[in-house]
Amino acid sequence: MLAYVLTRYGAADAMEFRDVPEPRPGPGEVRIRVAAAGLNPVDYKLRQGKLRAISGHRLPIIAGCEVAGTVDAVGPGTSGFELGDRVYARVDEATLGAFAELVCVQQGHVAAMPVSLGFAEAAGLPLAGLTALQALRDELSVREGTRLFISGGAGGVGTLAIQLAKHFGAEVTTTASPRGDELVRRLGADRVIDYTRNRIADELQDYDAVLDLVGGETLKQSFRILKPGGMVVSIAGVPEPLTARKDLAAPGWVVALFWAISLPVRLRARRARARYRYLFMHPSADDLRFLATLVDEGALQPVVDSEYPFGSIADAFAALEQGHAKGKIVVTLPAAPR
């Protein structure tokens, strides 16, 4: 089968197409014939080697984190899936494999995709949707009346986070460029800050929670807009010790490493009398089923910026790395059923 393989750490040419053997589903696994796969910043960060200390991948490896398609085969002991079922999944971080014609995924990471979506829309939902859901519900405890700031609201995670936060009853402020302003307002944002002209620390105050999707200076400013006791959850800053213990079940040396590199931001949080958390989401079929229900009820709509054929995945990555996508970038496999 054809697959897009990470051969080494480095620039864009470190990934290439290769013919590889078809995978066979093991115990408790579902084999998915891929119809579409989503691209994410974590994909090129892995390629660049920025996560090699914690990923543990042995190269070469088929890249890709999220997928939508149809059940092609099931392994021993697998239950709840029939051949031809339309499914979507966040594949296991240790194995990856979404950028291929076939991928095997643990059944606990796979769920029936929303019936109201096509494959391309569904493929852009698992990683970003799970990230937004777990950050808002599990870490920030967003509920009715929460004053929430989301940076980078027009991106893949941001477009879903705005909708989920409004579903939970929050008052939502976000940042966007003039080009993304209409989109984030349509998704439910109550207030939009033009990040090309204004600093959030000059515009906002007394927020309960921040979901940081940008990092850098925006993350630093986020602590200045919080109420005492508020919390910042980031996917773009630096990981801290709880990330190593809770999200990665990492060894002690990784905990120590994260303690050291996160010290400046944790001190900034302490001075603001706030809390800081870096989140690595975890695959969950239960959470995927929850997201699918919201989609089919009309409460959540994935936003696809652009679709590329699988053969043009290098062009899709080039567009992703420019950082201007509004919603998700996905690749589609024309040989897969639609």
MOKANOR-V67537 format. One line per field, one symbol per residue. ss: DSSP state (~ for helix, > for strand, _ for the rest). psi: psi as a letter, one per 20 degrees, with the letter a starting at -180 (. if undefined). Layout:
ss->???
psi->???
This chain:
ss->_>>>>>_____~~~>>>>>_________>>>>>>>>>>__~~~~~~~~___~~~~_____>>___>>>>>>>>>___________>>>>>_________>_>>>>>~~~>>>______~~~~~__~~~~~~~~~~~~~~_______>>>>____>~~~~~~~~~~~~___>>>>>>_~~~~~~~~~~___>>>>_____~~~~___>>>>>>___~~~~~~~~~~>>>>>>>>>______~~~~~~~____~~~~~~~~~~_~~~~~~~~~___>>>>______~~~~~~~~~~~~_______>>>>>>~~~~~~~~~~~~~____>>>>>>______
psi->rpqopohrpbahjipqpqpqqpqppapjqpppophqqqqqhhghhghijijhhihjqoqqqprphqqqbqphrqrpjpqjqqpiporrqorphhhbjhmrhqqppphijqqpqphiqrggghhjhgggghggghggghgilpapipoppoqliiaggghhhgggghhijqopqrqqrhhighghghiiphpppoiihqphhihqrlqhqpoojgachhgghhhiiqqpirqppqjicqqrhhgggghilqrhhhggghgghigghhhggghjlrqpppporqqohghhhgghggghijipoqopgqpqqhikhhhghgggihjjpnbqpqqqohiqq.
